[in-house]
Amino acid sequence: MSLFNRLLRETKTLLTMGVVCIPLACGGSQVPTRSVADARASAAAAQAVGAERDPQAALHLKLANDNLARAERLIAEEEMEEAKLVLDEAKIDADLAFKLAKVSESKRQVGEAQTRLQELSQQAGGVTP
């Protein structure tokens, strides 16, 4: 094999390795736009169901918003892998805030229904369930 052909083959091998390895090494270099959108949507959903009215839900919503802000700083610093992890945490906190707010609202509604049932029972002659 001629020197030229050997160099050509080795160059192709190195280029192939570069094409395969560089994206793997820098796979997190793209802005995690899907993660940003998911975390923001979860935080908005938690806020929409009234997470700020329940202390535990409000705490997790604050943690989610803090992590969103931290992730944005990391993205600006081109720390995409760490930003992705922080965005995952933000989504988890926002999802938890949403669920806690829903449970709190359900408990409030049950309490109102029980109160109303007691009132109706008293009006009907003092029979309690």
N, C-alpha and C positions, 0 to 999 in steps of 0.2 A: 504494500500500500504506500502510495506516495506521501510525502510529508504534508503536502497541501491537503490531500483527502483526510489524513489523520487529524490535522488541525481543524478542518471543516467539521468533521464528525464530533470532535471534542467541543468545539464551539457550539454546535447544535445541542449537545448534551448539556452544557452549562446553561445555555439559554433556556432549554426546556426546564431544567432544575430551577432556574430563576423565575420562570413563569409560574411554576407550581409552588415553589417555596415562598416567594415574596408575598403573594396574597395570603398564604397561611400565616406568615409572621406578622403581616400587617392587616389581617382580616378584620380587625376591629377599628381600622382607620376611617371607616365611613361613619358619618353621623348617624346615630341610632334613631332615625326619625320615627320609626314605628313604635319604639319603646317610649319616646317622648310623647307621642300622640296617645298611646295607651294609658300612660301614667296621668296625663292631663285629663283624659276622659274619665278615668276612675275618680280623680279628685273632684271633678265637676259633678259627677253623679252623687258622690258623698255629700257635697255641699247642697245639692238640689233636694236631697231627702232630709235635710236638717241636721247634719252631723254636728254643727256648732252648738246645738241645743243639748247635747248629751256630753258630759265631761270626758268620758273615755273616747267617744267618737271624735270629739273636737281635738283631743290630744293627738290621735292618729292622723287626723286630717292635717294638723299643723306639721307633724313629722313628714307627711307626704309632700306638703308644699315646701318645706325646708329642703328635702332631698331633691325636689324638682329644681329649686334654685341652685343647689350645689351641683347638680348634673349639668345645668346650663353653663356654669363656670368651668366645669371640667371639659365640656365640649369646646368652649372658647379656647381652652388651653390645649386642645387636641388630645385629650386623655380619654379616648373613646371607650376603651375596655372598662375603665373604672366608672365612666359615666353610665355605661350600660348596667353595671351592677347597682349603682345608686338609683337608677331609674326603676330597676326591678324592685328595690326596696320601697321606693315611692309608691309604686303600683300596689304592692302588698299592703302598705299602710293605708292607702286610699280605699282599697277593697275592704279592709277591716273596718275602717271608719264608716263606710257605707252599710255594712252588715250590722255594726253596733247601733247605728242610727235607726235602721229598720227594726231591730229588736226593741229598742227604746220606744219607738213609736207604737209598735204592737202592744207592748206592756201598757202604755198610756191608754190605748184604745180599750184594752181589756178592763183596766181600772174604771174607765168611764162607763163601760157596759155594765160592770158589776154595780157601780153606784146607781145607775139608772134602773137596774133590775131591783135593787133594794128599795128604791123610791116607789116603783110600781107595786112591789109587794106590800109595802106599808099602806099604800092607797087602797089596795084590794082587801084590806082587813087584817093586816099584820102577819100574814103567812109569809114565812121566810123560806127560801129554797134550801 
